Amino acid sequence: MTDAPSRCAFVALIGAPNVGKSTLVNALVGSKVTIVSPKVQTTRTLVRGIAIAGKSQLVFVDTPGIFAPRRRLDRAMVTTAWTGAHDADIVALMIDAKRGIDDETDAILQKLGDVAGRKLLILNKVDLVAKPGLLALAQDANGRAAFAATFMISARSGDGVGDLTGWLAANAPEGPWHYPEDQISDAPLRSLAAEITREQVFNRLHQELPYRSTVETDVWKELRDGSVRIEQTIYVERESQRKIVLGKGGASIKAIGAGARAEIAKIIEQPVHLFLFVKVREGWGDDPERFREMGLEFPPE
């Protein structure tokens, strides 16, 4: 009796902003590999989380939410999301079951036919909707696109996630694994640390600021005692935004730093000394170099 063949699939999760894609990727991988925020459009680039299920390696691509873009950064994020879908073996459209098929999801469904890979429908937050409504939603979505299977899950609680993983493992194309068995993300630790700090900025500050800020890891130094010294810069576009990030008496930046330090230490399993700086970089949202550093293509006007 021969061993079962190894399998590997790139699985792109697409959907409107804030339907739970990042929460699901973290649940599928079993560890935090992408940031989660109640604010929309948190994910800006393609984040790959890696899971092993039996003989199958599943590479989950968390894409930015797809929406009607207004700014250059918006256009780059939407282009990146569709690129991730076209490059994947399996494309999973995720719908917030409570929100249903809104204008953004309807627009995605209309373009889904252009994507060549096998397609899945995932209804998330099913614990918030009565069963008749879920069945009607699934029927409506399946009438608009050719889905190979439909899954009803709660990414937050984990209900239904095991069934989804099992289907993906069984339907992954035969082939060698792309990553080592113990690797859970293709994001360098410096980038992941910057994203975690950006998540804290999102969650602790309001108004328009989070969409006008970015974080870069400047220093990552392993110390002799086994701890890590990390220096990061939070860039904003105006002096008034810098003051918001700092907060009265430095209260906001201290809270952001404490939250980020705890999250980073938990992920890398090492003590962390985190030092945050806030600088004004006017027009970073129109700077091609910043887009390249975020892994985005710089779109023309």
Secondary structure, DSSP 4 states (H G I P E B T S, - for coil): -PPPPPEEEEEEEE-STTSSHHHHHHHHHTS--S---SSSS---S-EEEEEEETTEEEEEEEPPPP----SHHHHHHHHHHHHHHHH-SEEEEEEETTT-S-HHHHHHHHHGGG--SEEEEEEE-GGGS-HHHHHHHHHHHHHHS--SEEEE--TTT-TTHHHHHHHHHHHSPBS--SS-TT--BSS-HHHHHHHHHHHHHHHH--TTGGGG-EEEEEEEEE-TTS-EEEEEEEEESSHHHHHHHH-GGGHHHHHHHHHHHHHHHHHHTS-EEEEEEEEE-TTGGG-HHHHHHTT------
